[in-house]
Amino acid sequence: MADDSQPQTYDVSLIASNFAHLHEFVSRTKVRIDITRPGSDERCVLISRAELEALERALEILSDTDDVRDMCGKIAQLAAETGPVFAVNA
């Protein structure tokens, strides 16, 4: 059986022909599936809805802390002190 702590990696052509099986596998085991494509270094990840909702909830909780509010305040203060930045074409 696959190591549940590491994402599994599959080529997109395999995903297309086995999507129903992978859907059931990810939903049941909560394993992440990395999807690759020949000729590309980019990857997509198939995760369960439960994992996505847990990640979104964690972000929501972590973003509502005194440290994050303090950091946002410091960034806003720095932006106000330095003024607008304009891109210069070389």
C-alpha positions in Angstrom: 0.0 0.0 0.0 1.1 3.6 -0.6 2.8 5.7 2.1 -0.1 7.9 3.2 2.3 10.7 4.4 3.6 11.4 0.9 1.6 12.6 -2.1 1.2 10.1 -4.9 2.3 11.3 -8.4 0.5 10.4 -11.6 0.7 11.6 -15.2 -2.4 13.4 -16.5 -3.1 10.7 -19.0 -3.4 8.2 -16.2 -5.7 10.5 -14.3 -8.1 10.9 -17.2 -8.6 7.2 -17.6 -8.8 6.4 -13.9 -10.5 9.5 -12.4 -13.4 7.6 -10.7 -10.9 5.3 -9.0 -8.7 8.2 -7.9 -11.7 10.2 -6.7 -12.7 7.3 -4.4 -9.1 6.7 -3.3 -8.5 10.3 -2.3 -11.9 10.6 -0.6 -11.3 7.5 1.4 -7.6 7.8 2.3 -7.1 11.6 2.3 -3.9 11.0 0.3 -2.8 13.9 -2.0 -2.3 13.1 -5.7 0.2 15.1 -7.7 -0.8 15.4 -11.3 2.0 15.9 -13.8 2.1 16.4 -17.6 4.9 15.5 -20.0 6.9 18.5 -21.0 5.8 20.6 -18.0 7.3 21.1 -14.6 4.0 22.4 -13.3 1.9 20.2 -11.0 -1.7 20.2 -9.8 -2.8 18.5 -6.6 -6.0 16.5 -6.1 -7.1 16.6 -2.4 -10.2 15.6 -0.6 -12.9 18.2 0.2 -12.3 17.5 3.9 -8.6 18.3 3.6 -9.4 21.5 1.6 -11.9 22.6 4.2 -9.4 21.9 7.0 -6.7 23.9 5.3 -9.2 26.8 4.7 -10.3 26.7 8.4 -6.6 26.7 9.6 -5.9 29.8 7.4 -9.0 31.5 8.8 -7.9 30.8 12.4 -4.3 31.7 11.8 -5.1 34.9 10.0 -7.2 36.1 13.0 -4.4 36.5 15.5 -2.8 39.5 17.2 0.5 38.6 15.4 -1.1 38.8 12.0 -2.9 42.0 12.8 0.3 43.5 14.1 2.2 42.4 10.9 -0.5 43.9 8.7 -0.3 47.1 10.6 3.4 47.3 10.2 3.1 46.7 6.5 0.5 49.4 6.1 2.7 51.8 8.1 5.7 51.0 6.0 3.7 51.5 2.8 2.4 54.8 4.1 5.9 56.0 5.0 7.5 55.0 1.7 4.7 56.3 -0.5 3.6 54.9 -3.9 6.0 52.8 -5.9 6.0 53.2 -9.6 7.4 50.6 -12.0 10.1 51.9 -14.3 10.6 50.2 -17.7 14.3 49.7 -18.4 
